[in-house]
Amino acid sequence: MIASLTERQRAVCNFITAFRRQHGYGPSVRDICHGLNIKSPNGVTQHLDALEKKGAIRRDERVARSITVVDDDPWDDQLAECHAF
């Protein structure tokens, strides 16, 4: 994971990773609010904007629940395996 993340940003990334593993899809902003005890969806959005800017997450604004932690993306592992051949 990116070294320049704050403690709270790391907590958001860890929550996203755990949620994706448990449910098979990314969390919504409200899921992150509830999971990390953040009162405002705007607070979560600010964290997500900062994480995306730092390259720690990817998301597609056109697709619901598309938040992915870059280091935790299973497609990255599969692509690495494909390039090995």
PLY file of the C-alpha trace (Angstrom):
ply
format ascii 1.0
element vertex 85
property float x
property float y
property float z
element edge 84
property int vertex1
property int vertex2
end_header
0.00 0.00 0.00
1.08 3.60 -0.50
3.36 4.78 2.33
1.97 8.34 2.45
-1.50 7.35 3.65
-2.80 8.70 6.92
-3.95 6.31 9.63
-7.60 7.03 8.77
-6.97 6.48 5.05
-5.38 3.12 5.85
-8.46 2.25 7.91
-10.69 3.09 4.92
-8.56 0.90 2.62
-8.61 -1.96 5.12
-12.38 -1.67 5.46
-12.84 -1.72 1.68
-10.63 -4.81 1.37
-12.43 -6.66 4.18
-15.87 -5.71 2.83
-15.00 -6.90 -0.70
-13.70 -10.22 0.64
-16.77 -10.77 2.80
-19.45 -9.69 0.31
-17.85 -10.14 -3.12
-18.43 -6.51 -4.12
-17.27 -3.09 -3.01
-18.87 -1.09 -0.22
-21.08 1.92 -0.76
-20.26 5.27 0.82
-22.94 4.55 3.44
-21.40 1.14 4.19
-18.08 2.85 4.88
-19.85 5.44 7.08
-21.42 2.72 9.19
-18.36 0.47 9.26
-15.94 3.19 10.34
-18.34 5.26 12.44
-18.06 8.31 10.17
-21.15 10.47 10.56
-21.15 12.24 7.19
-21.12 10.65 3.72
-19.22 13.76 2.65
-16.41 12.81 5.06
-16.13 9.40 3.39
-16.21 11.00 -0.07
-13.31 13.27 0.91
-11.29 10.26 2.07
-12.09 8.39 -1.16
-11.11 11.42 -3.28
-7.78 11.67 -1.45
-7.14 7.92 -1.76
-7.91 7.98 -5.46
-5.62 10.98 -5.97
-2.81 9.11 -4.16
-3.38 6.05 -6.34
-4.41 3.81 -3.45
-7.89 3.04 -4.82
-9.69 2.91 -8.13
-13.37 3.59 -8.73
-15.66 4.05 -11.66
-18.17 6.84 -11.04
-20.54 5.21 -13.55
-20.68 1.91 -11.65
-22.10 1.46 -8.16
-19.87 -0.23 -5.56
-16.83 -0.14 -7.82
-14.28 0.92 -5.19
-11.16 -1.27 -5.36
-7.97 -1.03 -3.32
-5.14 -1.08 -5.88
-2.87 -3.50 -3.95
-5.82 -5.83 -3.31
-7.11 -6.09 -6.88
-7.34 -9.80 -7.82
-7.12 -8.87 -11.51
-3.61 -7.51 -10.93
-2.50 -10.99 -9.78
-4.15 -12.64 -12.77
-2.55 -10.18 -15.18
0.86 -10.86 -13.63
0.30 -14.59 -14.19
-0.66 -13.96 -17.83
2.51 -11.94 -18.44
4.61 -14.76 -16.99
3.86 -16.93 -20.03
0 1
1 2
2 3
3 4
4 5
5 6
6 7
7 8
8 9
9 10
10 11
11 12
12 13
13 14
14 15
15 16
16 17
17 18
18 19
19 20
20 21
21 22
22 23
23 24
24 25
25 26
26 27
27 28
28 29
29 30
30 31
31 32
32 33
33 34
34 35
35 36
36 37
37 38
38 39
39 40
40 41
41 42
42 43
43 44
44 45
45 46
46 47
47 48
48 49
49 50
50 51
51 52
52 53
53 54
54 55
55 56
56 57
57 58
58 59
59 60
60 61
61 62
62 63
63 64
64 65
65 66
66 67
67 68
68 69
69 70
70 71
71 72
72 73
73 74
74 75
75 76
76 77
77 78
78 79
79 80
80 81
81 82
82 83
83 84
